[in-house]
Amino acid sequence: MITRIVKLHFREDKIDEFLAFFEGIKWKVAKQEDCFGMKLMQDKNCPEIVFTYSLWKDEKALNSYRDSELFGQHVWPTIKPWFKEKAEAWTVSEYFDGFVRMEN
């Protein structure tokens, strides 16, 4: 499994438009084949910065989404013009998960 973290920095006048757009696509993205879920997080000090955090079976699954009609013809062309800065993305594998505690 891999985790994809993407930082999106929107122009101040476009963040509300992005959030409204996201409401209409969030489940379409989260329910992609071999996607195990997605979160959107917003920076508390700079609300025009958001992060997506998604879990994928493998890079092939992530690339299938990135090559999909949903992403290539709908999501990316819509949001890219709203950016203040170039998007940043990281594909990482999990090293430690301290969120789930096992009881002895």
C-alpha positions, -999 to +999 in steps of 0.1 A: +000+000+000+011+036-007+001+069+006-002+100-017+001+134-001-006+164-023-002+201-012-024+225-032-020+263-027-049+282-041-053+318-049-072+334-020-102+342-043-104+306-054-103+285-022-141+287-017-147+277-053-123+247-049-140+236-017-174+237-034-160+218-064-144+192-040-178+185-025-190+173-059-160+150-066-148+137-032-166+104-033-158+099-070-121+101-061-123+082-028-142+053-045-117+048-073-107+012-079-080+002-054-082+035-035-087+028+002-098+063+012-090+100+010-089+130+033-088+167+026-071+188+052-070+226+053-041+246+069-054+265+100-031+295+095-033+297+057-067+284+046-059+286+009-035+257+014-050+222+014-036+188+015-051+156+001-041+124+018-051+092+000-043+055+003-038+033-027-031-004-033+000+004-052+015+029-077-003+012-106-036+020-089-026+056-083-015+060-119-047+045-132-066+073-114-041+099-126-047+086-162-085+084-157-110+106-175-122+119-141-087+133-132-074+142-166-105+158-181-124+170-151-104+174-118-070+187-129-081+210-158-107+226-134-084+233-104-050+239-120-059+275-131-069+283-095-034+276-081-013+303-065+017+280-065+026+248-083+012+217-066+036+195-046+031+157-043+047+129-025+041+092-028+053+075+004+052+041+020+043+037+057+071+033+081+052+036+114+016+041+123+010+053+159-026+061+154-039+026+161-029+012+194-032-025+201-043-035+236-023-063+252 
